[in-house]
Amino acid sequence: MQEIEIEGVREMARRRMIDPNFWQSEDISRLSPFARLLFIGMISHADDEGRGRANVNYLKSIVFPYDEIRAADVEKAISEICHNTSVTVYTVAHSSYYAFTNWEKWQRVDKPQKSIIPPPPMDSGIIPEPVENDSGTIPEPVENDSGLKEEKRKEEKGKEEKGKKSSAGKPPARFVPPTVEEVAAYCKKRGNGIDPEAFVDYYQANGWIQGKGKPIKDWQACVRTWEKREKERFPTKEQAEQKEDWGLKDVIRC
């Protein structure tokens, strides 16, 4: 392994893997060929926790040591990477760093060494602001990985289906016959004048079974049905007069 030095601390460079899905990624396809090469270089030079220095001149020197590359081109490529991938660029103590937010998913490191680079501010609950570097401002990164979106969509769909199965397999709530007091309170609330004792005695004698031999599931619905029948049997004076008026009109039409 190659030994490298970062800010006076020596550590062993690790071999990194490039997943085959990298080349089919829609997010990577949005990067220019130069930005893709820089992206791979950032993977190669990241430490065991997926972090590295994001200083433009530093990246230019380690990824393109033998090429005449302008710092402005590297800065533009970093901006592309931040906008189209899950790389976070941040500043700590006036120094710029980058971090792969899904590093552990795509890289397997044996005996990883603790990073000497500070973690992104978001690890402390702080939302990172645009990063200032030697050549200007790098826009705030935007996570936009199609593979991750698809994985998240499948995960949410699985939770939804699991919830449906759970609710479908849940037995219906067992019916509990009401007390006379509960029926009295409900009838008082509706002002229907129904005798609560008569109501409870009637259905209790029938084993709380309604018409067609179906068990009662909602006793309040039965109260409302009882109420409707009582009104039909014993209409108010106003309802009776209205009924007589309609009857008289039928006779006149005849």
Backbone hydrogen bonds, N-H to C=O, Kabsch-Sander energy under -0.5 kcal/mol:
donor,donor_aa,acceptor,acceptor_aa,energy
4,I,2,Q,-0.5
4,I,11,E,-2.6
6,I,9,V,-2.7
7,E,5,E,-0.5
9,V,6,I,-1.8
10,R,8,G,-0.5
11,E,4,I,-2.6
13,A,2,Q,-3.6
19,D,17,M,-0.6
22,F,19,D,-2.2
23,W,20,P,-1.1
24,Q,21,N,-0.6
25,S,21,N,-0.9
25,S,22,F,-0.6
29,S,25,S,-1.6
30,R,26,E,-0.7
30,R,27,D,-0.8
31,L,28,I,-1.7
36,R,32,S,-2.4
37,L,33,P,-1.8
38,L,34,F,-2.1
39,F,35,A,-2.5
40,I,36,R,-2.2
41,G,37,L,-2.2
42,M,38,L,-2.5
43,I,39,F,-1.7
44,S,40,I,-2.4
45,H,41,G,-1.9
46,A,42,M,-0.6
46,A,43,I,-0.9
47,D,51,R,-3.0
50,G,47,D,-2.2
52,G,98,Y,-2.3
54,A,96,S,-2.0
55,N,96,S,-0.6
59,L,55,N,-2.7
60,K,56,V,-2.3
61,S,57,N,-1.7
62,I,58,Y,-1.8
63,V,59,L,-2.5
64,F,59,L,-0.5
64,F,60,K,-1.4
67,D,64,F,-1.1
69,I,67,D,-1.5
74,V,70,R,-1.5
75,E,71,A,-2.6
76,K,72,A,-2.2
77,A,73,D,-2.0
78,I,74,V,-2.4
79,S,75,E,-2.0
80,E,76,K,-2.0
81,I,77,A,-2.4
82,C,78,I,-2.5
83,H,79,S,-1.9
84,N,80,E,-1.6
85,T,81,I,-1.7
87,V,81,I,-0.5
88,T,99,A,-2.9
90,Y,97,Y,-2.4
92,V,95,S,-2.5
95,S,92,V,-1.6
97,Y,90,Y,-2.8
98,Y,52,G,-3.0
99,A,88,T,-2.2
100,F,50,G,-2.4
101,T,86,S,-1.7
101,T,99,A,-0.7
103,W,100,F,-1.4
105,K,102,N,-0.8
106,W,102,N,-1.3
106,W,103,W,-0.5
107,Q,103,W,-2.2
109,V,107,Q,-0.6
110,D,108,R,-0.5
123,D,120,P,-1.9
124,S,121,P,-2.0
125,G,122,M,-1.7
126,I,121,P,-2.0
131,V,138,I,-1.5
133,N,136,G,-3.0
136,G,133,N,-1.0
138,I,131,V,-2.6
142,V,82,C,-2.8
146,S,144,N,-0.6
149,K,145,D,-2.2
150,E,146,S,-2.4
151,E,147,G,-2.1
152,K,148,L,-2.7
153,R,149,K,-2.5
154,K,150,E,-2.2
155,E,151,E,-2.1
156,E,152,K,-2.4
157,K,153,R,-2.3
158,G,154,K,-2.4
159,K,155,E,-2.0
160,E,156,E,-2.2
161,E,157,K,-2.6
162,K,158,G,-2.2
163,G,159,K,-2.2
164,K,160,E,-2.0
165,K,161,E,-2.4
166,S,162,K,-2.1
167,S,163,G,-2.3
168,A,164,K,-2.7
169,G,165,K,-2.3
183,V,179,T,-2.2
184,A,180,V,-2.8
185,A,181,E,-2.3
186,Y,182,E,-2.0
187,C,183,V,-2.8
188,K,184,A,-2.3
189,K,185,A,-1.8
190,R,186,Y,-1.6
191,G,187,C,-1.6
192,N,187,C,-1.4
199,F,195,D,-2.1
200,V,196,P,-2.5
201,D,197,E,-2.8
202,Y,198,A,-2.2
203,Y,199,F,-2.1
204,Q,200,V,-2.4
205,A,201,D,-2.0
206,N,202,Y,-1.0
207,G,204,Q,-1.3
208,W,203,Y,-3.7
210,Q,214,K,-3.0
213,G,210,Q,-1.1
214,K,211,G,-1.1
216,I,208,W,-2.2
222,C,218,D,-1.2
223,V,219,W,-1.8
224,R,220,Q,-1.9
225,T,221,A,-2.1
226,W,222,C,-2.8
227,E,223,V,-2.6
228,K,224,R,-2.0
229,R,225,T,-2.1
230,E,226,W,-2.3
231,K,227,E,-1.9
232,E,228,K,-1.6
233,R,229,R,-2.2
234,F,230,E,-2.9
240,A,236,T,-2.7
241,E,237,K,-2.5
242,Q,238,E,-2.1
243,K,239,Q,-1.9
244,E,240,A,-2.2
245,D,241,E,-2.5
246,W,242,Q,-2.0
247,G,243,K,-1.9
248,L,244,E,-2.6
249,K,245,D,-2.1
250,D,246,W,-1.7
251,V,247,G,-1.8
252,I,248,L,-2.4
253,R,249,K,-2.3
254,C,250,D,-1.7
